[in-house]
Structure formats: structure tokens, C-alpha cells
């Protein structure tokens, strides 16, 4: 613990650590542990900050850029009701994917609790005569979809 009093220009100046200070090595260890716990939860199918929603639209609809943009805006607005949305991915289906197959939509939240709220609200919800299916996915899956890779159906 650093506690010192220094004479500066004829006045006393206190030097020390602020209340609640945590040494960097200890903080780094806590951060590694929480990242490891999050990774383990994702591997076990537990909650993550990314939610896959299936059933919003089919592949044929998402091949139309205007329809895709409209759905993007609607999903972003609806998803924001549950927390801070830090990303949304609607991958483009390759030509060999049947047009009637559901197109995946993945929301990335800034926190796991917000994603949990989204999943609870969206799973089983009706949208355009379709029953939505919501599930957690790992963050690397979100980034793949965000960069255009087709997300395999679960």
C-alpha cells in the first residue's frame, strides 16, 4: 500500500492509492476467470450475449435487399427493448440454400442479462404466422454471420 506525504511548494501533498484500488495482477486474474466462465457457459449451451432468432423470414425474403433492410430495422428496434444491442447479423444465404428455409437473425447484446431477456421474450412468439425460435449462440458465430457466412440451422 502506497501512503506518503510530500512537501510541495511549502504545502503538504498526500500521495496514495484511491479507495477500492485493486492491484493489476489480481484484476487480470479475475478477468481471466470471468472470461473462462463465460466460455464454459457457451460450450455447455448456457447463456451468452448473442441470441439466434429463427422464423422471422425465409431465405427468399432475405434475398430482397429492401425486405432485408426493413427486417433489420424492425428487429433492431424490438431487440433494443431488452437492452443495448451492440450488433445485428442477417447473413446472406448461398445459392444452394432452398428459398423456403428460415433465415437466421443474430442479435449481439452488450450484456448476458439483456440477451436472456430477449431470448425469453422471443422464444415461442408469433411473427407473421410463424412461431419464433430463440436460442443462445457463441460470439464467434455472431461474427461469422456478421461477415456474411451462412449460419447453419440448429
C-alpha positions in Angstrom: 0.0 0.0 0.0 1.4 3.4 -1.0 0.8 6.1 1.6 3.1 9.1 1.6 3.1 12.8 2.4 5.2 15.1 0.3 6.2 18.7 0.8 5.4 20.6 -2.4 6.0 24.4 -2.6 5.6 24.8 1.2 2.4 22.7 1.4 1.7 19.1 2.3 0.5 16.8 -0.5 -0.8 13.3 0.2 0.2 10.5 -2.2 -1.6 7.2 -2.1 -3.9 4.7 -3.8 -7.6 5.5 -4.1 -10.1 3.6 -2.0 -11.0 0.3 -3.7 -7.8 0.1 -5.7 -7.1 -3.4 -7.0 -3.6 -4.4 -8.0 -3.4 -5.1 -11.7 -2.2 -8.8 -11.4 -5.2 -9.6 -9.2 -7.6 -7.8 -11.6 -6.2 -9.6 -14.6 -6.7 -12.9 -12.8 -10.4 -12.1 -12.0 -10.9 -11.0 -15.7 -9.4 -14.3 -16.9 -11.7 -16.3 -14.6 -14.8 -14.5 -15.8 -13.9 -14.9 -19.4 -13.2 -18.6 -18.8 -16.6 -19.0 -17.0 -18.4 -17.3 -20.0 -16.6 -19.6 -22.4 -17.6 -22.6 -20.4 -21.2 -21.5 -20.3 -21.2 -21.1 -24.1 -19.8 -24.6 -24.6 -22.4 -26.1 -22.3 -25.2 -24.3 -24.2 -25.6 -21.8 -21.4 -26.4 -18.1 -21.8 -24.3 -15.8 -23.9 -24.6 -12.3 -25.1 -25.8 -13.4 -28.6 -29.3 -14.7 -29.5 -30.2 -16.6 -32.6 -33.7 -16.0 -33.8 -35.2 -18.3 -36.4 -38.6 -17.9 -38.1 -38.7 -14.2 -38.8 -38.4 -14.6 -42.5 -37.4 -17.2 -45.1 -34.3 -17.1 -47.4 -36.3 -15.9 -50.4 -37.5 -12.8 -48.5 -34.0 -12.1 -47.2 -32.6 -12.2 -50.8 -34.5 -8.9 -51.4 -32.4 -6.1 -50.0 -35.3 -3.8 -49.3 -37.1 -6.6 -47.3 -33.8 -7.4 -45.5 -33.3 -3.7 -44.5 -36.8 -3.4 -43.3 -36.5 -6.5 -41.1 -33.1 -5.3 -39.9 -34.7 -2.1 -38.7 -37.7 -3.8 -37.0 -35.5 -6.4 -35.3 -33.1 -3.8 -34.1 -35.9 -1.6 -32.6 -37.6 -4.6 -31.0 -34.3 -6.0 -29.7 -33.4 -2.7 -28.1 -36.3 -3.0 -25.7 -34.4 -5.7 -23.8 -31.0 -3.9 -23.6 -28.2 -2.3 -25.5 -27.8 -4.0 -28.9 -24.2 -4.0 -30.0 -24.7 -5.8 -33.3 -27.2 -7.5 -35.6 -26.4 -10.0 -38.2 -28.6 -11.3 -41.1 -26.3 -13.5 -43.2 -26.9 -13.8 -46.9 -27.8 -17.4 -47.9 -25.7 -19.1 -50.6 -27.5 -20.1 -53.8 -27.8 -23.7 -52.8 -30.0 -23.0 -49.8 -33.7 -23.6 -50.5 -35.8 -20.3 -50.7 -38.3 -21.6 -48.1 -35.7 -22.3 -45.4 -35.8 -19.9 -42.4 -33.2 -17.2 -42.5 -31.3 -16.8 -39.2 -31.0 -13.4 -37.4 -28.5 -13.0 -34.6 -28.6 -10.2 -32.1 -25.5 -9.3 -30.1 -26.1 -7.6 -26.7 -23.6 -5.7 -24.6 -24.6 -8.0 -21.6 -25.7 -11.5 -21.0 -28.8 -10.4 -18.9 -30.1 -8.3 -21.8 -29.7 -11.4 -24.1 -31.5 -13.5 -21.6 -34.4 -11.1 -21.6 -34.5 -11.1 -25.4 -34.5 -14.9 -25.6 -37.2 -15.2 -23.0 -39.4 -12.8 -24.9 -38.8 -14.0 -28.4 -38.8 -17.8 -28.0 -42.2 -19.1 -28.9 -43.5 -15.6 -30.0 -45.7 -15.3 -33.1 -44.5 -13.2 -36.1 -46.2 -13.2 -39.5 -47.9 -16.6 -38.7 -44.6 -18.1 -37.8 -43.5 -19.3 -34.3 -40.1 -17.9 -33.5 -37.4 -20.0 -32.0 -34.7 -18.2 -29.9 -31.5 -19.7 -28.6 -28.1 -18.6 -27.4 -25.1 -18.8 -29.7 -21.4 -18.2 -29.1 -20.0 -14.8 -30.0 -17.7 -16.2 -32.8 -20.9 -17.5 -34.5 -22.2 -13.9 -34.5 -19.1 -12.5 -36.1 -19.1 -15.2 -38.8 -22.7 -14.3 -39.6 -22.0 -10.6 -39.4 -19.3 -11.0 -42.0 -21.7 -12.9 -44.3 -21.0 -16.5 -43.6 -24.2 -18.6 -43.6 -25.2 -19.8 -40.2 -26.1 -23.5 -40.1 -29.5 -24.3 -38.8 -29.5 -26.0 -35.4 
